[in-house]
Amino acid sequence: MPFTPAHPAIILPLKRLRPEWFSLTGLIFGSIAPDFEYFLYLRPVRTISHTIPGIFLLDLPLALLAALLFHQVLKKPLIAHLPVPLDRRYAAWSARPWALSSVPRWLVFLSSCVIGAVSHLVWDGFTHEGGFFVQHWPALTTGISVGARRVPLFRLLQYGSSLVGLLVVAGALASAGGRVAPSAWEPVARREKVRYWLLVGVCALALGWWRGRFAMPTFALRSAAREFGIPAISGAAIGLMVASILFRRRLRRL
């Protein structure tokens, strides 16, 4: 699968083209929601998340839950504890309210989630061994010589598109942000930031090690990376939640 954080790259242009038609939150969380099942199971196992019915039965509820948690719990503490100068650069984001306060807002958000999830399935369809387009277009299974190995074209597309997607997302983040008035800015002490990220890191390593140790006897790097990486990301998400709840109380201007 393309690396999960790369998936928003394909739908970010929609918000720029028609800002009033789309919810950026919905597009982003919808585009990564099909992979949430991996992080819930702590391994690359899925049931319906990458199917059309699964978009509505699983991905949409998960995207809504993730959006609520991000805006109501994570956003302000996370931005406040970013390293200098990112904390101030994105401080204006933390002050922006987010609420599904009307029927039109709900419709825009939910439709954006669905569009994001569909884009995920389409992307995976070109880059996954069992993907729809890989199954129907033999050219995507053509072996390409890479050194002494022959790698299927869809696999190269998987790695290449993930890299491009990550660069697009990184570029979008680099160009984003906003100004915040000096009077409204109160930086968090460095030691508090260290404690915040230390807690996140401990949670990530602990869950990654607990789950990843089962893959170690195989000595297969790819297997070990999957078995450690997926639960480590899950652990980091848990750590962000816990740290944000704990450190939120220490922030004066939230």
C-alpha positions in Angstrom: 0.0 0.0 0.0 1.2 3.6 -0.5 2.4 5.1 2.8 -0.7 6.3 4.6 0.3 9.9 5.2 0.9 10.3 1.4 -2.8 9.7 0.5 -4.0 13.3 1.1 -1.8 14.5 -1.7 -4.2 13.4 -4.4 -7.2 15.3 -3.0 -5.5 18.5 -1.7 -6.0 20.3 -5.0 -9.8 19.9 -4.7 -9.9 22.3 -1.7 -7.9 24.9 -3.7 -10.1 24.6 -6.8 -13.5 24.8 -4.9 -13.0 25.8 -1.3 -16.7 26.1 -0.6 -17.5 22.7 -2.0 -15.1 20.7 0.2 -14.0 20.3 3.8 -10.2 20.0 4.1 -10.7 18.0 7.3 -13.1 15.6 5.6 -10.8 15.2 2.5 -7.7 14.4 4.7 -9.3 12.1 7.2 -11.4 10.4 4.5 -8.3 9.8 2.4 -6.5 8.0 5.2 -9.4 6.3 6.9 -9.3 3.0 4.9 -5.9 2.3 6.5 -7.2 2.9 10.0 -8.2 -0.7 10.2 -4.5 -1.7 10.1 -3.8 0.5 13.1 -6.7 -0.9 15.0 -5.6 -4.5 14.5 -1.9 -3.4 14.9 -1.0 -5.3 11.8 -1.7 -5.2 8.0 -5.1 -7.0 8.2 -8.3 -5.6 6.8 -11.9 -6.7 6.4 -14.1 -4.2 4.6 -12.2 -0.9 4.9 -11.0 -1.1 1.3 -14.4 -1.8 -0.3 -17.3 0.4 -1.4 -19.6 -0.8 1.4 -16.8 -0.4 3.8 -16.4 3.3 2.9 -19.9 4.0 4.4 -19.9 1.3 7.1 -16.4 1.7 8.5 -14.3 4.4 6.9 -16.9 7.2 7.3 -17.5 6.7 11.0 -13.7 6.4 11.6 -13.0 9.6 9.7 -15.7 11.4 11.7 -14.3 10.1 15.0 -10.7 11.0 14.0 -11.8 14.5 12.9 -13.6 15.1 16.2 -10.6 13.9 18.3 -8.2 16.0 16.3 -10.1 19.2 16.6 -11.4 18.8 20.1 -8.5 17.1 21.8 -5.3 17.1 19.8 -5.1 20.3 17.7 -4.3 22.9 20.3 -1.9 21.0 22.5 -0.2 19.4 19.5 0.5 22.7 17.7 1.6 24.4 21.0 4.2 21.6 21.6 5.7 21.7 18.1 9.3 22.6 17.8 10.3 26.3 17.3 9.4 27.9 14.9 6.6 25.5 13.8 4.6 26.2 16.9 4.2 29.8 16.1 3.9 29.2 12.4 0.8 27.0 12.9 -0.6 28.8 16.0 -3.3 30.5 13.9 -4.6 27.0 13.0 -5.2 26.2 16.7 -7.4 29.3 17.0 -9.7 28.4 14.1 -13.0 26.9 15.3 -14.2 23.8 13.7 -17.8 22.6 14.1 -20.4 20.8 12.2 -23.0 23.3 13.2 -25.5 23.0 10.3 -26.9 20.6 7.7 -24.8 22.1 4.9 -21.6 21.8 6.9 -22.5 18.1 7.6 -23.1 17.4 4.0 -19.9 19.0 2.9 -17.9 17.2 5.5 -19.4 13.8 4.9 -19.2 14.1 1.1 -15.6 15.2 1.4 -14.8 12.1 3.6 -16.4 9.8 0.9 -14.4 11.5 -1.9 -11.2 11.1 0.1 -11.9 7.4 0.8 -12.7 6.8 -2.9 -9.4 8.4 -3.9 -7.6 6.1 -1.5 -9.2 3.0 -3.1 -8.4 4.2 -6.6 -4.8 4.9 -5.6 -4.4 1.5 -4.0 -6.1 -0.1 -7.1 -3.0 0.9 -9.2 -0.4 0.0 -6.6 -1.6 -3.0 -4.6 -1.2 -6.6 -5.7 -4.9 -7.3 -5.3 -5.9 -3.9 -6.6 -8.7 -3.6 -9.2 -6.5 -2.0 -11.9 -3.6 -4.4 -11.2 -6.0 -7.3 -11.7 -7.4 -5.9 -15.0 -4.4 -4.3 -16.6 -1.6 -6.9 -17.1 0.9 -4.2 -17.9 0.9 -3.3 -14.2 2.3 -6.7 -13.3 5.2 -6.4 -15.8 8.5 -7.1 -14.1 11.0 -4.2 -14.2 14.7 -4.9 -13.6 16.0 -3.2 -10.5 19.6 -4.3 -10.0 19.6 -8.1 -9.8 15.9 -8.3 -9.1 12.7 -7.9 -11.2 10.1 -5.9 -9.5 6.4 -5.6 -10.7 5.5 -2.3 -12.1 2.7 -1.8 -9.5 5.2 -2.2 -6.7 7.5 0.5 -8.2 4.4 2.7 -8.6 3.6 2.0 -4.9 7.0 3.2 -3.7 7.3 6.0 -6.2 3.8 7.4 -5.7 4.3 7.2 -1.9 7.5 9.3 -2.2 5.8 11.9 -4.5 2.8 12.0 -2.2 4.8 12.6 0.9 6.7 15.4 -0.9 3.4 17.0 -1.9 2.0 16.8 1.6 5.3 18.2 3.0 5.2 21.0 0.5 1.6 21.8 1.4 2.5 22.0 5.1 5.6 24.1 4.4 3.5 26.7 2.5 0.6 26.7 5.1 0.4 28.4 8.4 -0.6 31.9 9.3 0.2 34.9 11.3 -0.7 35.2 15.0 -0.7 38.5 17.0 2.2 38.7 19.5 -0.3 39.5 22.2 -2.1 36.2 21.6 1.1 34.2 21.5 2.3 32.3 24.6 5.0 29.8 23.8 5.3 26.5 25.7 8.5 26.0 27.7 11.1 23.7 26.0 11.1 21.2 28.9 7.3 20.9 28.5 7.8 20.1 24.8 10.4 17.5 25.6 8.1 15.8 28.1 5.2 15.9 25.7 7.2 14.2 22.8 9.0 11.9 25.2 5.6 10.5 26.2 4.6 10.1 22.6 7.8 8.3 21.8 7.6 6.0 24.7 4.1 4.9 23.7 5.2 4.4 20.1 8.2 2.3 21.0 6.4 0.3 23.7 3.5 -0.8 21.4 5.9 -1.2 18.5 8.2 -3.5 20.5 5.3 -5.4 22.0 3.8 -6.3 18.7 7.0 -6.3 16.6 8.8 -8.8 18.7 6.6 -11.5 17.1 8.2 -10.8 13.7 11.8 -10.7 14.9 12.4 -14.5 14.7 11.7 -14.4 10.9 14.6 -12.0 10.3 12.7 -10.6 7.4 13.3 -6.9 7.2 10.0 -6.1 5.4 8.0 -8.2 7.8 9.7 -6.7 10.8 9.1 -3.2 9.5 5.4 -3.9 9.1 5.0 -5.7 12.4 6.9 -2.9 14.2 5.9 0.1 12.1 2.1 -0.3 12.2 1.8 -0.7 16.0 4.4 2.0 16.5 2.2 4.4 14.6 -0.8 3.2 16.7 1.2 3.8 19.8 2.2 7.3 18.7 -1.5 8.1 18.1 -2.3 6.8 21.6 0.6 8.8 23.0 -0.5 12.0 21.3 -4.0 11.5 22.8 -2.7 10.9 26.3 -0.1 13.7 26.1 -2.5 16.2 24.7 -5.1 15.5 27.5 -2.4 15.7 30.2 -0.6 18.7 28.9 -3.7 20.6 27.8 -4.3 21.4 31.5 -1.0 23.2 31.7 -1.7 25.5 28.8 -3.1 28.8 29.9 -4.5 30.1 26.7 -6.6 27.2 25.3 
